[in-house]
Amino acid sequence: MSTPPLTELTARTRDIFRVVVEQYLATGQPVGSKTLAEGGAVDLSPASIRSVLADLEKLGLLAAPHVSAGRKPTESGLRLFVDGMMQITQPSEDERRVIEAKLGDPGPLEQRLEAASAMLSDLSGAAGMVFVPTTERRLAQMSFVPLDAARALAVLVDANGQIENRLIELDGVDSATLDRASNYLSARLANRSLGEALKEIEHEIDGGRSALDAASSNLVRRGIAMWSEAPDRNPVLIVRGQAKLLDDEAVGDVERVRQLLDELENKQAVAEVLERARAAQATRIYIGSENRLFALSGSSVIASPFRDREGNIVGVLGVIGPTRLNYARIVPMVDFTAQSLGRLTG
C-alpha cells in the first residue's frame, strides 16, 4: 500500500496522527484513544478518536499490535511523519560545545572516529557508527632527521596529524642537503596525496625548474618513492554502544534486538550500508525494510556523510537503533557531528 500524501488527510486526522507518533517515539508504547482523550492533546471524545485511529489504520499509517493495545506507527507512517511533520530540535549551544570539544582532542584520526561513534551512541541511546573507506592520505609535511653520518629518518606527517618514520641511507649526504630536501618536500606536499606530490616533483626536477642540486634531487626522489610504496589508509568501521540496545524497553522485544545485534556483527554489510549513504548531500534516514540489511530487525539508520575543508567526502557516520528513535533530536545531532568532525579532521 502506497503512503497517502499529507494533503489527503484532514487537519483533525493529521493532528491525531502526529500526537500518536510523537507519544510512541517518546514511550515506545502503543497509544490508545483513552490516553489521547485524557492527556488533553486531542480535544475529541474517545469514540471520535477511535474512529480516526481506525481510518489511519486502513490507510496503513498505524497498526494495532493487539486488539486492545492501542496503535503505533507503521514504517510508512514513520516515513510520512519524518518527511512531512517532524519538528527538528537543533542541538543547544552547550551540546555543540561538548561535541566539538570531544572531537577536537589531538591525536590520530581513528581516535577521533572512536570518540564520534561513542558520542553518537551516548546522545541517541542506541549504537553509533562511523565508516571511513579506503582513501589516499592527504599530507602536511615531510622531513629528514639525521641519525648519524650514514642514516636518517624520513618523517611523514599527514593532514590528520598521523606520523610515520622510515629509515633511509644517506650515502654521504650532509645536513645542508637534508634541510634543502626537507623544505622542498614540505612546500610541495601540503594538502596533496603522495601520488599528486610525486607527479609535481618529478615534473619540476625533470624539467630543470627545481632549485635543488643533484644530491638534494636524488634524496627527494628516494624519499617520495619510499613513501609511494606505502599502502593507503585501510577502511575503518567503528560501531560503539551495542549494549545500549539491551535496555529495559527491549525486554519485551528480545528477538528483534538479538537479530539487530547479529546484523551489526556483519561488518562488511554494515560498511556497505554506510557506503551508500556517502552519496547523499545531507543526513539520510532509513526506516525498517527501507534498508535490506536491517529489514529483519525492523531497525532505523540515521547517517550523514562528513567532508574535509575542501568539500571532499571523507566518510559517513550515524546511528542504528529501533524505529522508535527520537528522530527530531538525533537527525540534527548526527548532522552537526558530521559537520564538526569534517572541520576538525579536514
Secondary structure, DSSP 8 states (H G I E B T S, - for coil): -----GGGS-HHHHHHHHHHHHHHHHHSS-B-HHHHHHHSSS-S-HHHHHHHHHHHHHTTSEE-SSTTS-BEE-HHHHHHHHHHT-------HHHHHHHHHHHTS-S-HHHHHHHHHHHHHHHHTSEEEEEE-SB---EEEEEEEE-SSSEEEEEEEETTS-EEEEEEE-TT--HHHHHHHHHHHHHHHTT--HHHHHHHHHHHHHTT-----HHHHHHHHHHHHHHHTS--B--EEEEE-GGGGSSGGGGGGHHHHHHHHHHHH-HHHHHHHHHHHTT-SS-EEEEGGGSSTTTTTTEEEEEEEEE-TTS-EEEEEEEEEETT--HHHHHHHHHHHHHHHHHHH-
